[in-house]
Amino acid sequence: MRTFLPTTATLLVAVTVAAMCSVSPITTTAAALAPAAKTTVRPRQLVVGGWKKIDVGSARIQELGSWAVAQHVSMVHDGLKFAKVTGGEEQVVAGMNYRLIILATDDNGEIGTYGASIHVDASTQARKLISFVPAN
């Protein structure tokens, strides 16, 4: 009587066939029927290049508006005084771009609305006032 010794190729085929037969194409376990787990989404997802509304109640945004008015005053010496940021948007770039709507009072005590564009560098956090113009 001859003894059959399987070759490596025969064993590989046998293991593959056994593995294919043991895997069911349809999973019917309770875990498979349960809805997929929800992933946690950050409240403010930023899209690179897209403009998103800002939270004007944020202390960081109010401070950025105050900084923009101070930078403007240091350049033109018109005596504006920061009141508050009332609106704006942010854009993710190599850092952040901001377009802010700012209320400020002049030397006569009259309130005016201004638009400011600001860039904050991602690596250094250095700020640059791009523009500051009356909005009304």
CORZIDA-V557094 format. One record per residue. N is the residue number from 1. RES is the residue in three letters. PHI is phi in whole degrees, -180 to 180 (999 if undefined). Layout:
n->{N;N}
res->{RES;RES}
phi->{PHI;PHI}
//
This chain:
n->{1;2;3;4;5;6;7;8;9;10;11;12;13;14;15;16;17;18;19;20;21;22;23;24;25;26;27;28;29;30;31;32;33;34;35;36;37;38;39;40;41;42;43;44;45;46;47;48;49;50;51;52;53;54;55;56;57;58;59;60;61;62;63;64;65;66;67;68;69;70;71;72;73;74;75;76;77;78;79;80;81;82;83;84;85;86;87;88;89;90;91;92;93;94;95;96;97;98;99;100;101;102;103;104;105;106;107;108;109;110;111;112;113;114;115;116;117;118;119;120;121;122;123;124;125;126;127;128;129;130;131;132;133;134;135;136}
res->{MET;ARG;THR;PHE;LEU;PRO;THR;THR;ALA;THR;LEU;LEU;VAL;ALA;VAL;THR;VAL;ALA;ALA;MET;CYS;SER;VAL;SER;PRO;ILE;THR;THR;THR;ALA;ALA;ALA;LEU;ALA;PRO;ALA;ALA;LYS;THR;THR;VAL;ARG;PRO;ARG;GLN;LEU;VAL;VAL;GLY;GLY;TRP;LYS;LYS;ILE;ASP;VAL;GLY;SER;ALA;ARG;ILE;GLN;GLU;LEU;GLY;SER;TRP;ALA;VAL;ALA;GLN;HIS;VAL;SER;MET;VAL;HIS;ASP;GLY;LEU;LYS;PHE;ALA;LYS;VAL;THR;GLY;GLY;GLU;GLU;GLN;VAL;VAL;ALA;GLY;MET;ASN;TYR;ARG;LEU;ILE;ILE;LEU;ALA;THR;ASP;ASP;ASN;GLY;GLU;ILE;GLY;THR;TYR;GLY;ALA;SER;ILE;HIS;VAL;ASP;ALA;SER;THR;GLN;ALA;ARG;LYS;LEU;ILE;SER;PHE;VAL;PRO;ALA;ASN}
phi->{999;-93;-93;-90;-111;-69;-84;-60;-64;-65;-64;-62;-65;-64;-66;-64;-64;-63;-66;-67;-73;-88;-98;-86;-70;-118;-93;-120;-75;-62;-64;-72;-83;-71;-63;-62;-65;-79;-91;-78;-110;-63;-60;-122;-87;-102;-108;-59;87;-92;-92;-125;-64;-103;-89;-70;-80;-69;-61;-64;-69;-63;-66;-65;-66;-62;-62;-62;-66;-62;-64;-60;-63;-66;-91;-115;53;-99;75;-62;-125;-62;-108;-171;-88;-109;-175;155;-141;-131;-136;-81;-136;-79;124;-136;-105;-127;-119;-110;-106;-123;-98;-146;-103;-93;-62;-87;84;-85;-86;-130;-106;-131;-110;-125;-113;-134;-118;-117;-68;-67;-84;-102;63;-69;-102;-138;-82;-83;-155;-149;-136;-63;-104;-122}
//
